[in-house]
Amino acid sequence: MVGSVPLRPGAVRQALVDRLERSLGKSLAQATRRDIYDALSLAVREELAERWIATCNRVEKARVKRVCYLSMEFLLGRSLVNALSSFDNGLIDEVRDTLRTLGHELEQVAAEEEDPGLGNGGLGRLAACFLDSLATLGYAATGYGIRYDYGIFTQVIDPEGAQREVASSWLAQHNFWERGYGGVRYRVRFGGRCQSMRDQDGRIRHEWVETQDVWAVGYDLLIPGNRSPTVNHLRLWSGRGIIPFRIEAFNAGNYAGAVSEQIDAKNLSRVLYPDDSTPQGKELRFKQQYFFVSASLQDLLTQHLADRRPLKELPHAIAIQLNDTHPAMTIVELMHLLVDIHGVEWADAWQITREVCSYTNHTLLPEALETWPVSLFERLLPRHLQIIYQINRDFLEEVSSRYPQDLERRRRMSLINEDGDRRVRMAYLSVIGSHRINGVAKLHSRLMQETIFADFAQMWPERFTNVTNGIAVRRWLKQANPGLAALLTEKLGSAWENDLEDLERLKWAVDDVEFQQRFRAIKLANKQRLADTIERLLDVRVNPEALFDVQVKRIHEYKRQLLNLLYVVVRYLRILDDPAANLVPRVVIIAGKAAPGYHMAKSIIKLINNVAHTINNDARIADKLKLCFLPDYDVSLAQEIMPAADLSQQISTAGMEASGTGNMKLSLNGALTIGTLDGANIEICEAVGRDNIFIFGMTEQEVVARRAQGYSPVRVMQANSELKRALEKIDSGYFTPGNISDSRVVTDRLLSDGEHFMVLADFDAYAAAQEEVDALFAQPQEWTRKSVLNALSMGPFSSDRSITEYANNIWSIKPVL
Ligand SMILES: *Cc1c(COP(=O)(O)O)cnc(C)c1O
């Protein structure tokens, strides 16, 4: 923009006024908070755009290998403070001061931005943390996903305590962070039929004809690295009709028909499926997967060819990471593009595909292992089905030559599940088409190789590996907890921002009384802030001196919010028994969304809210116990909760949580973990030391053994009178006077024979661990010591470490710098 004032130190005010007047047509005097946000965002985005162009030029010149991270979900959180604080010139401080002179607080201005909720939970947030680390470490990387009009729903709690889902469009107001233009678009095809013919050289060529086509239109979000010249982009695809608006139909009065193709195409990117742990057997989701995969692959091949590089060099130019099986069609689509469109020989194309692709598994839950009916492929992607059959033939031949006569193994490993209606196993497709397959924590990676992929790991052990998840230090400490960030920087300088292991150097401070006091004061201020938010959201006043006990994550039976709730009820009954007892006061904070179709999860939310209502309004309880369900858990709310937590609940049934990342965020902000030996909890325990974490409950092996014995929750209940009383209280409708069945569905499930998540089986151990928590919290100095130790030990859980491992062991990429 010629003549515009760049946003640089010393010129923040001028830059702001310039955007207000020249871009928005507002004077400073007229400007609302939203206008200030708009003007600031514009100015920041121009800075990013400049760096982005420079990054592209550097990448092109250096011809470095680029990683393409394909994910159906990216849970980015807000952009303004993230971008501002990434600049290495102290700009954010001047912005904050300048806004104050104008009567605004930066945090409030930043809150004008809708969270782009383009993901459900951990998997989408991981993708966002990875993009942050890739840019910070200076790798050339592109994220590819879908530009959903409606991201994850807004969760509202109705007066009965139940979850209601409200559609939320992050695009309702102009989004300044998008670089949207019609410039990048690709044709994506569906339906039609296949025909084969011989070309001039006598080779058989396959053609896919009479298809129904849509446009995938690309929009870019710029991804800044922290104190790094690198700015990458996340390219999101939006559906558009190819056939233009049909004026004749419209004139003939057929208003719906005139726009029907437009509507069908736009439906492709209309909504995010609000679930990440069960496959949605929906045709539209199938189409979404192919839609974004096809557009992304066309995009990266177009760029590769524009660089005048031959296709056989693709593995030296591009690494594609499949974030779970949702983008598994990449394997097939790449084969289709290489063989059918670009005339590459099948065997060469297969070698390229496998060298380019790698796959991250995120779950062992059998219900989450995606399969699609063969009939759906037949109808919508007939050529791709042929390719899948060919891949399967080649693969099963390999199996047969390795294991002659083992027909059962062939059946087990086939890409096609022949039981019942024939279905394509997308996880197997991902494994077969990838040179590396990784799990996301040590335990999960081992179980993955022992269970769902055992046959494949036996055949190709060298392809299986682990990369433990991590979190972006910038968002989860620097931005979320500015008080603690400032203290760390005062003691260490700011190197920890891009090298979390540097916190180790501060370990001396664990026993330093002055440091402990300052650490504790920061925690208290964060708790005070969260207490204000709780009062604003729930109209419940909580004591910031109480123990803030936090469980925030999607609501799912395996995450066992019910274990937490049962213990809350036990505590409640204890206080009623002996109101004078000297208990550590607690504020139990729970947040998380339930998939709209997951009835048990929704019943759990309703029960939590009803128990909360009873306890919080019981005058006999006073400050001793509060239960707060905070609605609409998203990245921004998480950024408020994490820094204020004393205790982090990570209590999944062992073997079921692949990794978890909430556990890392909380520990980094000084919360102590009460947790099972599951997912990354095990590695957190190793990092902080067994004495600085509350580990309880069955191990994964004990879970398996107990289940094999035949698990009887009723017997467990009979053996623990407190637990029995709590269950009876809930079952009696005490907390849900209006509707007993609200509680009963939950107690019935908990007591059902062989209950899969074994909630009651771990109750005794959990309650005992909670007693230890109380005892320690009563010694503030000891507690703070362990809290400091937790924060300073999180070096291994930076996503910078995860990304470095992917870069070295899976992608073979080097930074551009
Ligand atoms: C980190 C995060 C998650 C994942 O939490 P887990 O405890 O690992 O399940 C989910 N949602 C949001 C908004 C997050 O920030």
The ligand as a Tripos MOL2 file, in Angstrom:
@<TRIPOS>MOLECULE
LIG
   15    15     1     0     0
SMALL
NO_CHARGES

@<TRIPOS>ATOM
      1 C1         -5.5430  -28.5650   24.1970 C.3       1 LIG1
      2 C2         -6.9540  -28.5230   23.8210 C.ar      1 LIG1
      3 C3         -7.6890  -29.7030   23.7190 C.ar      1 LIG1
      4 C4         -7.0930  -31.0710   24.0280 C.3       1 LIG1
      5 O1         -7.2230  -31.3470   25.3870 O.3       1 LIG1
      6 P1         -6.9410  -32.8210   25.9910 P.3       1 LIG1
      7 O2         -6.9820  -32.6150   27.4540 O.co2     1 LIG1
      8 O3         -5.5710  -33.1980   25.5110 O.co2     1 LIG1
      9 O4         -7.9920  -33.7040   25.4840 O.co2     1 LIG1
     10 C5         -9.0220  -29.6300   23.3700 C.ar      1 LIG1
     11 N1         -9.6090  -28.4380   23.1210 N.ar      1 LIG1
     12 C6         -8.9320  -27.2730   23.2140 C.ar      1 LIG1
     13 C7         -9.6390  -25.9950   22.9490 C.3       1 LIG1
     14 C8         -7.5840  -27.2690   23.5640 C.ar      1 LIG1
     15 O5         -6.9290  -26.1110   23.6340 O.3       1 LIG1
@<TRIPOS>BOND
     1     1     2 1
     2     2     3 ar
     3     2    14 ar
     4     3     4 1
     5     3    10 ar
     6     4     5 1
     7     5     6 1
     8     6     7 2
     9     6     8 1
    10     6     9 1
    11    10    11 ar
    12    11    12 ar
    13    12    13 1
    14    12    14 ar
    15    14    15 1
@<TRIPOS>SUBSTRUCTURE
     1 LIG1         1 GROUP 0 **** ****
